[in-house]
Amino acid sequence: MARLHWLDSAGARFLDPEAFVAELTRQSFAVCAVPLWRAAPVVAELDRATPRGSSGHSGGFVWSFKRQGELKERTQVRRTSLEAADPNDFMLCSFEVMESLAEVAMEAWCASQGLPVATAKQKFGDLSFGNSQEEGKGKSVLNLYHYFNLETCDEEPCRSHADPGLLTVLCRSTEPGLQALHPLKPGGAPGQPAAYEDSWCDLEPMMDALGQGEEPHVPFLILVGETLERLSGGWHPACLHRVQPSVVPNRPRFNMAFELRPRCNVWHPWSELAKEQDPNEEKQRRGMVDER
């Protein structure tokens, strides 16, 4: 049975991080409740409900626009520096909101595994909370999707897949359509993928049902990505999901998805990666290297 996972009033941590991680493990996704004040830019951008329509840049961000025929269009946003977003630009502020939620989720996962949070964020975190000295575009992206849902278009809006990064954060879309498969059992070594149920779960109705009767909040969905599946040795199955056409033809659908992607390729579990540390770094950490 799914539950709603609350952040504290500052939006800085989960009130019950263990329960949040347990649900990620069990069903490969979890629904979070973010305070209204913290999620305000996302709400405003959803009210606008359309990608930017052109490429551009502002402060520490750059974005590109792409249209895929009569199927959909997308604006993709990346960081280029730690400069804060213009508070009047709801798209860029939405990036910051969803990025911070991804960071809170990553911290909860590290704590649940007994991993050093600072080390994990430094090694795998993106521009905003990894190595702040790195330059260039961040790997993590915010995608703003506008699905046209035209009756004349026979293509699927988004086929079944798992996202490549660590975690994906999504807001509640303007129209239902997002579906996921529940894992039956986790995978293991490469070549031993997780097993999934055959029936699809409708995620937007579930998000709505979990929030009924609760104090005001904004629901967000967090999905496990393929990188986190590898880091956990297959214990956290990546979330297989898809987007189905609207049940009402010609009614467009708008949504935003932030993908937390590491700045390096990750092919092994954390336990194996930890062994690859420079032995001198480990000695320095323990105070065993002479300072000369």
C-alpha positions in Angstrom: 0.0 0.0 0.0 1.5 3.3 -1.1 1.8 6.2 1.4 2.5 9.9 1.2 6.0 10.9 2.4 6.2 14.3 4.0 9.1 16.8 4.0 9.6 19.0 7.1 8.4 22.6 7.0 11.7 23.8 5.6 11.6 21.2 2.8 15.1 20.0 3.8 14.5 16.4 4.9 11.9 13.6 5.0 10.1 13.2 8.3 10.5 9.4 7.9 13.4 8.8 5.6 13.5 5.1 6.3 9.9 4.6 5.2 10.6 6.7 2.0 13.6 4.5 1.1 11.7 1.3 1.9 9.0 2.3 -0.5 11.5 3.1 -3.2 12.9 -0.4 -2.7 9.5 -2.1 -2.8 7.8 -0.4 -5.7 10.6 1.6 -7.4 8.8 4.9 -6.9 7.4 7.0 -4.0 5.1 10.0 -3.6 6.3 13.0 -1.6 4.4 16.0 -0.1 6.3 19.3 -0.5 5.2 22.5 1.4 3.2 24.8 -0.8 5.6 27.7 -0.3 8.5 25.6 -1.4 6.8 24.3 -4.5 5.3 27.6 -5.6 7.4 28.1 -8.8 6.4 24.6 -9.9 2.8 25.4 -9.4 3.2 28.6 -11.4 4.9 26.9 -14.3 2.2 24.2 -14.4 -0.4 26.9 -14.6 1.5 28.3 -17.6 1.6 24.7 -19.0 3.8 25.1 -22.0 7.6 24.7 -22.8 9.6 27.8 -23.5 9.3 27.5 -27.3 12.9 28.6 -28.0 16.4 28.0 -26.9 18.2 30.5 -24.6 20.2 31.1 -21.4 19.9 33.1 -18.2 22.4 33.4 -15.4 23.6 30.0 -14.5 21.2 28.1 -16.8 20.8 27.2 -20.4 17.9 25.6 -22.2 17.1 24.1 -25.6 13.8 23.5 -27.4 12.8 20.6 -29.6 9.6 19.6 -31.3 8.8 16.1 -32.4 6.3 16.4 -35.2 2.7 16.3 -34.0 3.5 14.2 -31.0 5.1 16.4 -28.4 7.6 19.3 -27.7 10.2 19.6 -25.0 12.3 22.3 -23.3 15.4 20.9 -21.6 17.2 22.9 -18.9 20.7 22.4 -17.6 22.9 24.2 -15.1 26.1 26.0 -16.2 27.1 27.5 -12.8 25.9 27.8 -9.3 24.4 31.2 -9.9 20.8 31.4 -8.6 17.9 31.6 -10.9 16.0 34.8 -11.5 13.1 34.6 -9.0 10.7 35.8 -11.6 11.6 32.9 -14.0 9.4 30.1 -12.8 10.9 27.6 -15.1 14.4 28.0 -13.7 13.2 28.3 -10.2 11.3 25.0 -10.8 14.7 23.5 -11.7 16.0 24.5 -8.2 13.0 23.2 -6.4 13.1 19.8 -8.0 16.8 19.5 -7.9 16.7 20.2 -4.1 14.1 17.4 -3.7 16.3 15.0 -5.6 19.2 15.9 -3.3 17.1 15.2 -0.2 16.1 11.9 -1.7 19.7 11.0 -2.4 20.7 11.9 1.1 18.0 9.6 2.5 19.1 6.8 0.3 22.8 7.2 1.4 21.9 7.3 5.0 19.8 4.1 4.7 22.7 2.3 3.2 25.2 3.5 5.7 27.1 5.4 3.0 29.0 8.6 3.7 26.7 11.3 2.3 29.4 13.9 1.6 31.6 11.4 -0.3 28.7 10.0 -2.3 27.6 13.5 -3.3 31.1 14.5 -4.2 31.6 11.4 -6.3 28.2 11.2 -8.0 26.5 14.5 -7.3 26.0 16.9 -10.2 27.2 20.5 -10.5 25.1 22.0 -7.7 26.2 19.7 -4.9 29.1 17.7 -6.3 32.4 19.3 -7.2 31.6 23.0 -7.4 35.0 23.7 -9.1 33.9 21.8 -12.2 32.9 23.9 -15.2 30.6 23.3 -18.2 27.0 22.1 -18.3 25.6 20.0 -15.6 24.6 16.4 -16.5 21.2 16.7 -14.6 18.3 18.0 -16.7 14.8 19.4 -16.2 12.6 18.4 -19.1 9.3 20.2 -19.7 7.0 18.1 -21.8 4.0 19.2 -23.8 2.1 16.1 -25.3 -0.4 17.2 -27.9 -2.5 14.1 -27.7 -3.9 14.7 -31.2 -6.5 12.3 -32.3 -4.8 12.1 -35.7 -1.4 11.0 -34.2 -0.9 7.2 -33.9 2.4 7.3 -32.0 2.7 6.5 -28.3 3.6 9.7 -26.3 6.4 7.9 -24.4 7.2 4.2 -24.6 8.1 1.9 -21.7 11.6 2.7 -20.3 13.7 3.4 -17.2 15.5 6.7 -16.8 19.3 6.5 -16.9 20.2 8.6 -13.9 20.1 8.2 -10.1 16.6 9.6 -9.5 13.8 11.3 -11.4 11.5 13.9 -9.8 8.2 14.6 -11.4 5.3 16.9 -10.5 1.7 15.9 -11.0 0.9 16.4 -14.7 -2.0 18.4 -16.0 -3.6 15.3 -17.5 -3.3 11.7 -16.4 -1.2 9.3 -18.5 1.9 8.2 -16.5 2.0 4.5 -15.6 4.6 2.3 -13.9 5.2 -1.4 -13.3 5.7 -2.7 -9.8 8.8 -4.9 -9.3 8.2 -8.5 -8.2 11.8 -9.0 -7.1 15.1 -7.1 -7.4 17.8 -8.0 -9.8 21.5 -8.7 -9.0 24.6 -9.0 -11.0 24.7 -7.7 -14.6 22.5 -9.9 -16.8 20.2 -10.5 -13.9 17.5 -7.8 -14.2 14.6 -7.3 -11.8 11.3 -9.0 -12.5 8.1 -6.9 -12.8 4.4 -7.4 -12.7 2.5 -7.5 -16.0 -0.2 -4.9 -15.2 0.4 -1.1 -15.3 -0.3 1.2 -12.3 -1.9 4.6 -13.0 0.3 7.1 -11.1 -1.6 10.4 -11.2 -4.9 8.9 -9.7 -2.7 7.4 -7.0 -1.0 10.7 -6.3 -4.5 12.4 -6.0 -5.8 9.7 -3.7 -2.9 9.8 -1.3 -3.3 13.6 -0.9 -7.0 13.6 -0.2 -7.9 14.9 3.3 -4.3 15.9 4.0 -3.1 19.5 4.8 -2.3 21.6 1.8 0.8 20.4 -0.1 2.1 19.7 -3.6 2.6 16.0 -4.5 5.8 15.0 -6.3 6.8 11.6 -7.6 10.3 10.1 -7.3 11.4 7.3 -9.5 14.5 5.0 -9.2 16.9 5.3 -12.1 19.2 2.8 -13.7 22.3 4.3 -12.1 20.9 3.9 -8.6 20.0 0.4 -9.5 23.6 -0.3 -10.3 24.9 1.5 -7.2 22.7 -0.7 -5.0 23.8 -3.9 -6.7 20.3 -4.3 -8.2 18.6 -4.1 -4.8 16.6 -1.0 -5.9 15.0 -1.8 -9.2 14.8 1.0 -11.8 11.3 2.2 -12.3 9.8 1.0 -15.7 7.3 3.6 -16.8 5.5 5.0 -19.8 3.0 7.8 -20.8 -0.3 6.8 -22.4 -2.4 9.0 -24.6 -5.1 11.1 -23.0 -8.5 9.3 -22.6 -9.9 12.5 -24.1 -8.4 13.1 -27.6 -7.0 16.6 -28.4 -6.6 17.4 -24.7 -2.9 18.3 -24.2 -0.8 17.1 -21.3 2.0 19.1 -19.7 4.5 17.8 -17.1 8.0 18.5 -15.8 10.6 15.8 -14.9 14.0 16.5 -13.3 16.6 13.7 -13.8 19.5 13.6 -11.3 22.4 12.3 -13.3 25.9 11.7 -12.0 28.9 13.5 -13.6 30.7 10.2 -14.1 29.6 6.8 -15.5 28.6 4.3 -12.8 28.8 0.6 -13.7 29.4 -1.1 -10.4 27.8 -1.2 -6.9 29.0 1.2 -4.2 30.8 -1.6 -2.4 33.1 -2.2 -5.5 33.5 1.5 -6.2 34.7 2.1 -2.6 37.5 -0.4 -3.2 38.7 1.7 -6.1 39.6 4.6 -3.9 43.2 5.8 -4.0 44.9 4.1 -1.1 46.8 7.3 -0.2 43.4 9.1 0.1 42.3 6.4 2.6 45.6 6.8 4.6 45.2 10.5 4.7 41.7 10.1 6.0 43.0 8.0 8.8 46.0 10.3 9.5 48.5 7.6 8.4 50.4 9.6 5.8 53.5 11.6 6.9 53.2 15.3 6.1 56.4 16.3 4.4 
